[in-house]
Amino acid sequence: MKEILETIILNLVDNKDSVEIKELEGEKSVVFEVKVADGDMGKIIGKQGKIAKSIRNVIKAVASREQKRVSVEFIG
């Protein structure tokens, strides 16, 4: 799951070195904290949050196959 998220994020940003993804895993849930450069935050969120919502939907679809709940948080 983390690899898929990392691939999506790295293809959206310009400053690939500043991307940090933390995975906080519980029994049935996973929280991903995505940290990118300030200049790339707009590219990750998109207009009206559409790109961020799409990223969350893809990750939730992957997590459902593993019977886990997932949350993706974008940190500036």
VODRENFI-776058 format. One record per atom (N, C-alpha, C, O): y, z, x; residue in one letter. Coordinates in pm, 1 decimal. Layout:
% VODRENFI-776058
<rec><v>Y</v><w>Z</w><u>X</u><residu>a</residu></rec>
...
% end
This chain:
% VODRENFI-776058
<rec><v>-118.7</v><w>0.0</w><u>82.3</u><residu>m</residu></rec>
<rec><v>0.0</v><w>0.0</w><u>0.0</u><residu>m</residu></rec>
<rec><v>125.8</v><w>0.0</w><u>87.2</u><residu>m</residu></rec>
<rec><v>220.1</v><w>-74.6</w><u>61.0</u><residu>m</residu></rec>
<rec><v>126.4</v><w>83.2</w><u>189.6</u><residu>k</residu></rec>
<rec><v>242.9</v><w>92.3</w><u>276.9</u><residu>k</residu></rec>
<rec><v>266.2</v><w>-40.6</w><u>349.2</u><residu>k</residu></rec>
<rec><v>380.8</v><w>-79.9</w><u>371.4</u><residu>k</residu></rec>
<rec><v>158.6</v><w>-109.4</w><u>385.6</u><residu>e</residu></rec>
<rec><v>171.5</v><w>-236.3</w><u>456.4</u><residu>e</residu></rec>
<rec><v>237.5</v><w>-341.5</w><u>367.7</u><residu>e</residu></rec>
<rec><v>318.8</v><w>-420.8</w><u>415.1</u><residu>e</residu></rec>
<rec><v>203.1</v><w>-342.2</w><u>241.0</u><residu>i</residu></rec>
<rec><v>262.3</v><w>-438.3</w><u>147.4</u><residu>i</residu></rec>
<rec><v>411.0</v><w>-409.8</w><u>131.6</u><residu>i</residu></rec>
<rec><v>493.0</v><w>-501.6</w><u>135.1</u><residu>i</residu></rec>
<rec><v>445.8</v><w>-282.7</w><u>114.1</u><residu>l</residu></rec>
<rec><v>586.7</v><w>-243.9</w><u>100.7</u><residu>l</residu></rec>
<rec><v>664.8</v><w>-280.2</w><u>226.9</u><residu>l</residu></rec>
<rec><v>776.6</v><w>-331.2</w><u>219.3</u><residu>l</residu></rec>
<rec><v>605.7</v><w>-253.8</w><u>341.1</u><residu>e</residu></rec>
<rec><v>671.6</v><w>-283.4</w><u>468.4</u><residu>e</residu></rec>
<rec><v>694.1</v><w>-433.5</w><u>484.3</u><residu>e</residu></rec>
<rec><v>799.9</v><w>-474.6</w><u>532.0</u><residu>e</residu></rec>
<rec><v>598.9</v><w>-514.7</w><u>446.4</u><residu>t</residu></rec>
<rec><v>612.8</v><w>-660.1</w><u>454.1</u><residu>t</residu></rec>
<rec><v>726.7</v><w>-709.2</w><u>365.6</u><residu>t</residu></rec>
<rec><v>806.9</v><w>-792.6</w><u>407.9</u><residu>t</residu></rec>
<rec><v>734.1</v><w>-658.4</w><u>243.9</u><residu>i</residu></rec>
<rec><v>840.5</v><w>-698.7</w><u>151.4</u><residu>i</residu></rec>
<rec><v>977.0</v><w>-660.4</w><u>207.4</u><residu>i</residu></rec>
<rec><v>1068.7</v><w>-742.5</w><u>209.8</u><residu>i</residu></rec>
<rec><v>990.6</v><w>-536.2</w><u>252.2</u><residu>i</residu></rec>
<rec><v>1119.2</v><w>-486.6</w><u>301.7</u><residu>i</residu></rec>
<rec><v>1163.3</v><w>-562.7</w><u>426.4</u><residu>i</residu></rec>
<rec><v>1279.3</v><w>-602.5</w><u>437.0</u><residu>i</residu></rec>
<rec><v>1072.1</v><w>-583.0</w><u>520.0</u><residu>l</residu></rec>
<rec><v>1108.2</v><w>-650.5</w><u>644.9</u><residu>l</residu></rec>
<rec><v>1152.3</v><w>-794.7</w><u>621.5</u><residu>l</residu></rec>
<rec><v>1233.3</v><w>-847.5</w><u>697.7</u><residu>l</residu></rec>
<rec><v>1100.5</v><w>-858.4</w><u>518.1</u><residu>n</residu></rec>
<rec><v>1141.4</v><w>-995.7</w><u>489.0</u><residu>n</residu></rec>
<rec><v>1275.4</v><w>-1003.6</w><u>417.6</u><residu>n</residu></rec>
<rec><v>1333.2</v><w>-1111.9</w><u>407.6</u><residu>n</residu></rec>
<rec><v>1325.7</v><w>-892.3</w><u>368.4</u><residu>l</residu></rec>
<rec><v>1454.5</v><w>-892.2</w><u>298.3</u><residu>l</residu></rec>
<rec><v>1572.4</v><w>-854.9</w><u>387.9</u><residu>l</residu></rec>
<rec><v>1684.5</v><w>-899.7</w><u>363.7</u><residu>l</residu></rec>
<rec><v>1549.2</v><w>-774.7</w><u>489.6</u><residu>v</residu></rec>
<rec><v>1659.2</v><w>-720.7</w><u>569.1</u><residu>v</residu></rec>
<rec><v>1688.4</v><w>-805.2</w><u>692.6</u><residu>v</residu></rec>
<rec><v>1604.5</v><w>-883.2</w><u>737.7</u><residu>v</residu></rec>
<rec><v>1810.1</v><w>-788.0</w><u>746.8</u><residu>d</residu></rec>
<rec><v>1848.8</v><w>-854.2</w><u>871.4</u><residu>d</residu></rec>
<rec><v>1815.9</v><w>-766.3</w><u>992.2</u><residu>d</residu></rec>
<rec><v>1766.7</v><w>-815.5</w><u>1093.7</u><residu>d</residu></rec>
<rec><v>1842.9</v><w>-636.9</w><u>980.8</u><residu>n</residu></rec>
<rec><v>1821.4</v><w>-543.0</w><u>1090.0</u><residu>n</residu></rec>
<rec><v>1683.7</v><w>-478.0</w><u>1074.2</u><residu>n</residu></rec>
<rec><v>1671.6</v><w>-370.6</w><u>1015.4</u><residu>n</residu></rec>
<rec><v>1581.2</v><w>-543.0</w><u>1126.5</u><residu>k</residu></rec>
<rec><v>1443.1</v><w>-497.4</w><u>1107.6</u><residu>k</residu></rec>
<rec><v>1410.8</v><w>-369.7</w><u>1184.8</u><residu>k</residu></rec>
<rec><v>1317.8</v><w>-297.1</w><u>1149.4</u><residu>k</residu></rec>
<rec><v>1488.5</v><w>-342.2</w><u>1291.1</u><residu>d</residu></rec>
<rec><v>1463.0</v><w>-223.1</w><u>1372.5</u><residu>d</residu></rec>
<rec><v>1500.9</v><w>-93.4</w><u>1301.7</u><residu>d</residu></rec>
<rec><v>1449.2</v><w>13.0</w><u>1335.6</u><residu>d</residu></rec>
<rec><v>1590.0</v><w>-101.5</w><u>1204.5</u><residu>s</residu></rec>
<rec><v>1637.0</v><w>20.3</w><u>1137.9</u><residu>s</residu></rec>
<rec><v>1553.1</v><w>58.0</w><u>1016.0</u><residu>s</residu></rec>
<rec><v>1583.7</v><w>156.6</w><u>948.8</u><residu>s</residu></rec>
<rec><v>1449.6</v><w>-17.3</w><u>986.6</u><residu>v</residu></rec>
<rec><v>1365.8</v><w>10.3</w><u>868.9</u><residu>v</residu></rec>
<rec><v>1269.8</v><w>125.0</w><u>899.6</u><residu>v</residu></rec>
<rec><v>1195.0</v><w>121.0</w><u>997.3</u><residu>v</residu></rec>
<rec><v>1273.6</v><w>227.1</w><u>814.1</u><residu>e</residu></rec>
<rec><v>1180.7</v><w>340.1</w><u>824.4</u><residu>e</residu></rec>
<rec><v>1119.3</v><w>363.8</w><u>687.4</u><residu>e</residu></rec>
<rec><v>1190.4</v><w>373.0</w><u>587.4</u><residu>e</residu></rec>
<rec><v>988.1</v><w>373.6</w><u>683.3</u><residu>i</residu></rec>
<rec><v>919.2</v><w>400.5</w><u>557.3</u><residu>i</residu></rec>
<rec><v>832.8</v><w>524.6</w><u>577.3</u><residu>i</residu></rec>
<rec><v>739.9</v><w>525.0</w><u>658.0</u><residu>i</residu></rec>
<rec><v>865.3</v><w>630.2</w><u>502.0</u><residu>k</residu></rec>
<rec><v>786.0</v><w>753.0</w><u>506.3</u><residu>k</residu></rec>
<rec><v>695.3</v><w>755.7</w><u>384.6</u><residu>k</residu></rec>
<rec><v>736.8</v><w>721.6</w><u>273.9</u><residu>k</residu></rec>
<rec><v>572.1</v><w>796.4</w><u>406.1</u><residu>e</residu></rec>
<rec><v>474.3</v><w>805.4</w><u>297.1</u><residu>e</residu></rec>
<rec><v>439.0</v><w>952.6</w><u>276.9</u><residu>e</residu></rec>
<rec><v>381.4</v><w>1016.5</w><u>364.9</u><residu>e</residu></rec>
<rec><v>474.4</v><w>1005.0</w><u>160.0</u><residu>l</residu></rec>
<rec><v>441.6</v><w>1142.8</w><u>124.8</u><residu>l</residu></rec>
<rec><v>331.3</v><w>1137.1</w><u>19.8</u><residu>l</residu></rec>
<rec><v>354.5</v><w>1094.3</w><u>-93.3</u><residu>l</residu></rec>
<rec><v>212.6</v><w>1180.0</w><u>57.1</u><residu>e</residu></rec>
<rec><v>97.4</v><w>1161.9</w><u>-30.2</u><residu>e</residu></rec>
<rec><v>49.7</v><w>1294.6</w><u>-88.4</u><residu>e</residu></rec>
<rec><v>32.9</v><w>1393.7</w><u>-17.3</u><residu>e</residu></rec>
<rec><v>28.5</v><w>1293.5</w><u>-219.8</u><residu>g</residu></rec>
<rec><v>-29.8</v><w>1407.7</w><u>-289.1</u><residu>g</residu></rec>
<rec><v>-171.3</v><w>1371.8</w><u>-331.9</u><residu>g</residu></rec>
<rec><v>-229.1</v><w>1275.5</w><u>-281.4</u><residu>g</residu></rec>
<rec><v>-227.4</v><w>1449.3</w><u>-425.5</u><residu>e</residu></rec>
<rec><v>-363.3</v><w>1421.2</w><u>-470.7</u><residu>e</residu></rec>
<rec><v>-372.4</v><w>1289.1</w><u>-545.6</u><residu>e</residu></rec>
<rec><v>-455.3</v><w>1203.7</w><u>-513.9</u><residu>e</residu></rec>
<rec><v>-286.2</v><w>1273.5</w><u>-645.1</u><residu>k</residu></rec>
<rec><v>-290.9</v><w>1152.2</w><u>-725.8</u><residu>k</residu></rec>
<rec><v>-160.0</v><w>1075.6</w><u>-724.6</u><residu>k</residu></rec>
<rec><v>-141.5</v><w>983.6</w><u>-804.3</u><residu>k</residu></rec>
<rec><v>-68.7</v><w>1112.1</w><u>-635.5</u><residu>s</residu></rec>
<rec><v>60.2</v><w>1043.6</w><u>-632.5</u><residu>s</residu></rec>
<rec><v>104.1</v><w>1018.5</w><u>-488.5</u><residu>s</residu></rec>
<rec><v>66.1</v><w>1090.1</w><u>-395.8</u><residu>s</residu></rec>
<rec><v>184.8</v><w>914.9</w><u>-473.4</u><residu>v</residu></rec>
<rec><v>238.9</v><w>878.4</w><u>-342.7</u><residu>v</residu></rec>
<rec><v>387.5</v><w>851.3</w><u>-360.9</u><residu>v</residu></rec>
<rec><v>427.9</v><w>785.0</w><u>-456.4</u><residu>v</residu></rec>
<rec><v>468.5</v><w>902.6</w><u>-269.0</u><residu>v</residu></rec>
<rec><v>611.9</v><w>875.9</w><u>-270.2</u><residu>v</residu></rec>
<rec><v>646.8</v><w>804.7</w><u>-140.1</u><residu>v</residu></rec>
<rec><v>616.5</v><w>854.3</w><u>-31.5</u><residu>v</residu></rec>
<rec><v>709.9</v><w>689.3</w><u>-150.9</u><residu>f</residu></rec>
<rec><v>757.0</v><w>616.4</w><u>-34.0</u><residu>f</residu></rec>
<rec><v>907.7</v><w>632.6</w><u>-25.6</u><residu>f</residu></rec>
<rec><v>979.4</v><w>604.9</w><u>-121.7</u><residu>f</residu></rec>
<rec><v>955.5</v><w>677.4</w><u>89.7</u><residu>e</residu></rec>
<rec><v>1099.1</v><w>687.0</w><u>114.5</u><residu>e</residu></rec>
<rec><v>1135.5</v><w>574.9</w><u>210.3</u><residu>e</residu></rec>
<rec><v>1092.5</v><w>574.2</w><u>325.6</u><residu>e</residu></rec>
<rec><v>1214.8</v><w>480.6</w><u>162.3</u><residu>v</residu></rec>
<rec><v>1252.9</v><w>363.3</w><u>240.4</u><residu>v</residu></rec>
<rec><v>1395.8</v><w>382.7</w><u>289.7</u><residu>v</residu></rec>
<rec><v>1487.9</v><w>402.6</w><u>210.6</u><residu>v</residu></rec>
<rec><v>1412.6</v><w>376.5</w><u>420.8</u><residu>k</residu></rec>
<rec><v>1544.7</v><w>392.8</w><u>481.1</u><residu>k</residu></rec>
<rec><v>1577.7</v><w>264.7</w><u>557.1</u><residu>k</residu></rec>
<rec><v>1501.5</v><w>221.6</w><u>643.6</u><residu>k</residu></rec>
<rec><v>1692.0</v><w>204.1</w><u>524.1</u><residu>v</residu></rec>
<rec><v>1736.0</v><w>81.9</w><u>591.7</u><residu>v</residu></rec>
<rec><v>1881.0</v><w>100.4</w><u>636.7</u><residu>v</residu></rec>
<rec><v>1945.5</v><w>199.0</w><u>601.0</u><residu>v</residu></rec>
<rec><v>1931.8</v><w>5.0</w><u>715.4</u><residu>a</residu></rec>
<rec><v>2071.3</v><w>9.6</w><u>760.5</u><residu>a</residu></rec>
<rec><v>2163.1</v><w>-4.5</w><u>639.6</u><residu>a</residu></rec>
<rec><v>2125.1</v><w>-62.4</w><u>537.8</u><residu>a</residu></rec>
<rec><v>2284.1</v><w>48.9</w><u>652.0</u><residu>d</residu></rec>
<rec><v>2379.6</v><w>44.3</w><u>540.7</u><residu>d</residu></rec>
<rec><v>2410.2</v><w>-98.7</w><u>497.3</u><residu>d</residu></rec>
<rec><v>2426.7</v><w>-125.1</w><u>378.2</u><residu>d</residu></rec>
<rec><v>2417.8</v><w>-190.7</w><u>592.3</u><residu>g</residu></rec>
<rec><v>2447.4</v><w>-329.3</w><u>559.3</u><residu>g</residu></rec>
<rec><v>2335.3</v><w>-398.1</w><u>483.7</u><residu>g</residu></rec>
<rec><v>2359.7</v><w>-495.8</w><u>412.9</u><residu>g</residu></rec>
<rec><v>2213.0</v><w>-348.9</w><u>497.3</u><residu>d</residu></rec>
<rec><v>2097.5</v><w>-409.4</w><u>430.5</u><residu>d</residu></rec>
<rec><v>2065.8</v><w>-346.0</w><u>295.7</u><residu>d</residu></rec>
<rec><v>1982.2</v><w>-397.5</w><u>221.4</u><residu>d</residu></rec>
<rec><v>2131.2</v><w>-235.6</w><u>263.2</u><residu>m</residu></rec>
<rec><v>2100.0</v><w>-165.7</w><u>138.8</u><residu>m</residu></rec>
<rec><v>2124.0</v><w>-254.1</w><u>16.7</u><residu>m</residu></rec>
<rec><v>2046.1</v><w>-250.5</w><u>-78.5</u><residu>m</residu></rec>
<rec><v>2230.6</v><w>-333.0</w><u>18.5</u><residu>g</residu></rec>
<rec><v>2259.9</v><w>-420.8</w><u>-94.2</u><residu>g</residu></rec>
<rec><v>2154.1</v><w>-527.0</w><u>-113.6</u><residu>g</residu></rec>
<rec><v>2126.2</v><w>-566.9</w><u>-226.7</u><residu>g</residu></rec>
<rec><v>2095.1</v><w>-573.1</w><u>-5.7</u><residu>k</residu></rec>
<rec><v>1988.7</v><w>-674.3</w><u>-15.2</u><residu>k</residu></rec>
<rec><v>1862.1</v><w>-615.9</w><u>-76.3</u><residu>k</residu></rec>
<rec><v>1789.5</v><w>-684.5</w><u>-148.3</u><residu>k</residu></rec>
<rec><v>1836.4</v><w>-489.3</w><u>-47.3</u><residu>i</residu></rec>
<rec><v>1717.1</v><w>-423.4</w><u>-100.6</u><residu>i</residu></rec>
<rec><v>1734.7</v><w>-391.7</w><u>-248.9</u><residu>i</residu></rec>
<rec><v>1641.3</v><w>-407.9</w><u>-327.5</u><residu>i</residu></rec>
<rec><v>1853.0</v><w>-347.2</w><u>-286.9</u><residu>i</residu></rec>
<rec><v>1875.8</v><w>-309.1</w><u>-426.3</u><residu>i</residu></rec>
<rec><v>1898.5</v><w>-431.6</w><u>-513.6</u><residu>i</residu></rec>
<rec><v>1844.7</v><w>-439.1</w><u>-624.1</u><residu>i</residu></rec>
<rec><v>1976.9</v><w>-527.3</w><u>-466.4</u><residu>g</residu></rec>
<rec><v>2002.3</v><w>-648.6</w><u>-544.1</u><residu>g</residu></rec>
<rec><v>2103.4</v><w>-625.7</w><u>-655.2</u><residu>g</residu></rec>
<rec><v>2147.2</v><w>-513.2</w><u>-678.9</u><residu>g</residu></rec>
<rec><v>2139.5</v><w>-733.4</w><u>-722.7</u><residu>k</residu></rec>
<rec><v>2235.3</v><w>-723.3</w><u>-833.0</u><residu>k</residu></rec>
<rec><v>2173.5</v><w>-646.1</w><u>-947.5</u><residu>k</residu></rec>
<rec><v>2064.8</v><w>-678.9</w><u>-995.0</u><residu>k</residu></rec>
<rec><v>2243.3</v><w>-544.3</w><u>-990.8</u><residu>q</residu></rec>
<rec><v>2201.3</v><w>-457.1</w><u>-1100.5</u><residu>q</residu></rec>
<rec><v>2062.7</v><w>-395.4</w><u>-1076.1</u><residu>q</residu></rec>
<rec><v>1992.8</v><w>-359.4</w><u>-1170.8</u><residu>q</residu></rec>
<rec><v>2024.2</v><w>-383.8</w><u>-949.4</u><residu>g</residu></rec>
<rec><v>1898.0</v><w>-318.8</w><u>-914.9</u><residu>g</residu></rec>
<rec><v>1774.2</v><w>-400.6</w><u>-942.8</u><residu>g</residu></rec>
<rec><v>1664.2</v><w>-345.6</w><u>-949.2</u><residu>g</residu></rec>
<rec><v>1789.3</v><w>-530.9</w><u>-959.5</u><residu>k</residu></rec>
<rec><v>1674.6</v><w>-614.2</w><u>-996.4</u><residu>k</residu></rec>
<rec><v>1570.4</v><w>-624.9</w><u>-885.4</u><residu>k</residu></rec>
<rec><v>1450.6</v><w>-621.8</w><u>-913.1</u><residu>k</residu></rec>
<rec><v>1614.0</v><w>-637.3</w><u>-760.8</u><residu>i</residu></rec>
<rec><v>1518.3</v><w>-647.9</w><u>-650.5</u><residu>i</residu></rec>
<rec><v>1444.9</v><w>-515.1</w><u>-632.0</u><residu>i</residu></rec>
<rec><v>1323.5</v><w>-513.6</w><u>-611.7</u><residu>i</residu></rec>
<rec><v>1517.9</v><w>-404.5</w><u>-638.8</u><residu>a</residu></rec>
<rec><v>1455.0</v><w>-272.3</w><u>-625.7</u><residu>a</residu></rec>
<rec><v>1351.6</v><w>-251.0</w><u>-735.7</u><residu>a</residu></rec>
<rec><v>1243.3</v><w>-198.0</w><u>-710.6</u><residu>a</residu></rec>
<rec><v>1385.1</v><w>-292.0</w><u>-856.2</u><residu>k</residu></rec>
<rec><v>1292.0</v><w>-277.4</w><u>-968.2</u><residu>k</residu></rec>
<rec><v>1167.6</v><w>-363.8</w><u>-946.6</u><residu>k</residu></rec>
<rec><v>1056.4</v><w>-321.4</w><u>-977.7</u><residu>k</residu></rec>
<rec><v>1186.3</v><w>-483.8</w><u>-893.8</u><residu>s</residu></rec>
<rec><v>1072.9</v><w>-572.1</w><u>-866.6</u><residu>s</residu></rec>
<rec><v>982.3</v><w>-515.0</w><u>-758.4</u><residu>s</residu></rec>
<rec><v>859.9</v><w>-522.1</w><u>-769.0</u><residu>s</residu></rec>
<rec><v>1042.9</v><w>-458.5</w><u>-654.2</u><residu>i</residu></rec>
<rec><v>964.0</v><w>-396.4</w><u>-547.2</u><residu>i</residu></rec>
<rec><v>880.6</v><w>-282.4</w><u>-604.8</u><residu>i</residu></rec>
<rec><v>762.0</v><w>-269.9</w><u>-574.3</u><residu>i</residu></rec>
<rec><v>943.1</v><w>-199.3</w><u>-688.0</u><residu>r</residu></rec>
<rec><v>870.1</v><w>-87.5</w><u>-749.7</u><residu>r</residu></rec>
<rec><v>755.9</v><w>-137.2</w><u>-837.3</u><residu>r</residu></rec>
<rec><v>648.3</v><w>-77.5</w><u>-837.7</u><residu>r</residu></rec>
<rec><v>777.7</v><w>-245.9</w><u>-911.7</u><residu>n</residu></rec>
<rec><v>672.7</v><w>-299.1</w><u>-998.4</u><residu>n</residu></rec>
<rec><v>553.0</v><w>-349.5</w><u>-917.9</u><residu>n</residu></rec>
<rec><v>438.4</v><w>-327.7</w><u>-957.0</u><residu>n</residu></rec>
<rec><v>579.0</v><w>-416.4</w><u>-806.3</u><residu>v</residu></rec>
<rec><v>469.5</v><w>-466.3</w><u>-722.6</u><residu>v</residu></rec>
<rec><v>388.7</v><w>-350.4</w><u>-666.4</u><residu>v</residu></rec>
<rec><v>265.7</v><w>-353.3</w><u>-668.3</u><residu>v</residu></rec>
<rec><v>457.5</v><w>-248.8</w><u>-616.6</u><residu>i</residu></rec>
<rec><v>388.5</v><w>-134.0</w><u>-556.8</u><residu>i</residu></rec>
<rec><v>311.6</v><w>-55.7</w><u>-663.7</u><residu>i</residu></rec>
<rec><v>202.1</v><w>-6.0</w><u>-637.0</u><residu>i</residu></rec>
<rec><v>367.4</v><w>-44.5</w><u>-783.1</u><residu>k</residu></rec>
<rec><v>296.1</v><w>23.5</w><u>-892.1</u><residu>k</residu></rec>
<rec><v>170.5</v><w>-52.3</w><u>-931.3</u><residu>k</residu></rec>
<rec><v>69.2</v><w>8.9</w><u>-965.2</u><residu>k</residu></rec>
<rec><v>175.8</v><w>-184.4</w><u>-927.0</u><residu>a</residu></rec>
<rec><v>57.2</v><w>-264.6</w><u>-959.6</u><residu>a</residu></rec>
<rec><v>-53.3</v><w>-242.2</w><u>-856.5</u><residu>a</residu></rec>
<rec><v>-170.8</v><w>-231.7</w><u>-891.9</u><residu>a</residu></rec>
<rec><v>-15.7</v><w>-235.1</w><u>-730.8</u><residu>v</residu></rec>
<rec><v>-113.8</v><w>-209.0</w><u>-624.7</u><residu>v</residu></rec>
<rec><v>-170.9</v><w>-68.2</w><u>-639.6</u><residu>v</residu></rec>
<rec><v>-291.1</v><w>-47.6</w><u>-622.7</u><residu>v</residu></rec>
<rec><v>-85.6</v><w>27.7</w><u>-670.9</u><residu>a</residu></rec>
<rec><v>-129.1</v><w>167.5</w><u>-683.8</u><residu>a</residu></rec>
<rec><v>-221.5</v><w>186.3</w><u>-803.3</u><residu>a</residu></rec>
<rec><v>-311.4</v><w>270.3</w><u>-799.1</u><residu>a</residu></rec>
<rec><v>-200.8</v><w>110.0</w><u>-908.8</u><residu>s</residu></rec>
<rec><v>-285.4</v><w>125.3</w><u>-1027.4</u><residu>s</residu></rec>
<rec><v>-429.7</v><w>86.2</w><u>-998.4</u><residu>s</residu></rec>
<rec><v>-522.1</v><w>137.4</w><u>-1061.7</u><residu>s</residu></rec>
<rec><v>-449.1</v><w>-2.9</w><u>-904.5</u><residu>r</residu></rec>
<rec><v>-585.8</v><w>-40.2</w><u>-866.9</u><residu>r</residu></rec>
<rec><v>-657.1</v><w>75.0</w><u>-797.1</u><residu>r</residu></rec>
<rec><v>-779.9</v><w>82.7</w><u>-798.2</u><residu>r</residu></rec>
<rec><v>-579.2</v><w>164.4</w><u>-736.4</u><residu>e</residu></rec>
<rec><v>-634.6</v><w>280.9</w><u>-667.2</u><residu>e</residu></rec>
<rec><v>-624.9</v><w>407.7</w><u>-751.9</u><residu>e</residu></rec>
<rec><v>-649.6</v><w>517.4</w><u>-701.9</u><residu>e</residu></rec>
<rec><v>-589.1</v><w>393.4</w><u>-880.1</u><residu>q</residu></rec>
<rec><v>-571.2</v><w>505.4</w><u>-972.5</u><residu>q</residu></rec>
<rec><v>-476.9</v><w>611.1</w><u>-916.6</u><residu>q</residu></rec>
<rec><v>-506.8</v><w>730.5</w><u>-920.3</u><residu>q</residu></rec>
<rec><v>-363.3</v><w>566.8</w><u>-865.0</u><residu>k</residu></rec>
<rec><v>-262.1</v><w>658.9</w><u>-813.0</u><residu>k</residu></rec>
<rec><v>-128.4</v><w>626.6</w><u>-877.1</u><residu>k</residu></rec>
<rec><v>-104.2</v><w>514.4</w><u>-921.5</u><residu>k</residu></rec>
<rec><v>-42.2</v><w>727.3</w><u>-880.8</u><residu>r</residu></rec>
<rec><v>95.8</v><w>707.5</w><u>-926.6</u><residu>r</residu></rec>
<rec><v>180.5</v><w>692.9</w><u>-802.2</u><residu>r</residu></rec>
<rec><v>157.8</v><w>760.3</w><u>-701.7</u><residu>r</residu></rec>
<rec><v>278.0</v><w>604.6</w><u>-809.6</u><residu>v</residu></rec>
<rec><v>359.8</v><w>579.0</w><u>-691.3</u><residu>v</residu></rec>
<rec><v>507.3</v><w>576.8</w><u>-729.5</u><residu>v</residu></rec>
<rec><v>544.6</v><w>538.0</w><u>-840.2</u><residu>v</residu></rec>
<rec><v>590.0</v><w>619.6</w><u>-634.4</u><residu>s</residu></rec>
<rec><v>734.6</v><w>617.4</w><u>-651.8</u><residu>s</residu></rec>
<rec><v>795.6</v><w>563.9</w><u>-522.7</u><residu>s</residu></rec>
<rec><v>754.8</v><w>601.9</w><u>-412.9</u><residu>s</residu></rec>
<rec><v>893.1</v><w>475.8</w><u>-537.2</u><residu>v</residu></rec>
<rec><v>963.2</v><w>421.0</w><u>-420.3</u><residu>v</residu></rec>
<rec><v>1108.4</v><w>463.3</w><u>-429.4</u><residu>v</residu></rec>
<rec><v>1175.9</v><w>434.2</w><u>-528.2</u><residu>v</residu></rec>
<rec><v>1157.1</v><w>532.3</w><u>-326.5</u><residu>e</residu></rec>
<rec><v>1295.1</v><w>578.6</w><u>-322.4</u><residu>e</residu></rec>
<rec><v>1366.1</v><w>511.2</w><u>-206.4</u><residu>e</residu></rec>
<rec><v>1314.2</v><w>505.0</w><u>-95.0</u><residu>e</residu></rec>
<rec><v>1486.3</v><w>460.4</w><u>-234.4</u><residu>f</residu></rec>
<rec><v>1566.6</v><w>393.6</w><u>-132.6</u><residu>f</residu></rec>
<rec><v>1675.9</v><w>488.5</w><u>-85.7</u><residu>f</residu></rec>
<rec><v>1758.1</v><w>534.3</w><u>-165.0</u><residu>f</residu></rec>
<rec><v>1676.0</v><w>517.4</w><u>44.0</u><residu>i</residu></rec>
<rec><v>1768.4</v><w>615.3</w><u>101.1</u><residu>i</residu></rec>
<rec><v>1866.8</v><w>541.4</w><u>192.2</u><residu>i</residu></rec>
<rec><v>1826.4</v><w>465.4</w><u>280.1</u><residu>i</residu></rec>
<rec><v>1994.9</v><w>564.5</w><u>170.1</u><residu>g</residu></rec>
<rec><v>2098.4</v><w>497.0</w><u>247.4</u><residu>g</residu></rec>
<rec><v>2129.7</v><w>560.2</w><u>378.0</u><residu>g</residu></rec>
<rec><v>2215.7</v><w>511.2</w><u>451.3</u><residu>g</residu></rec>
% end
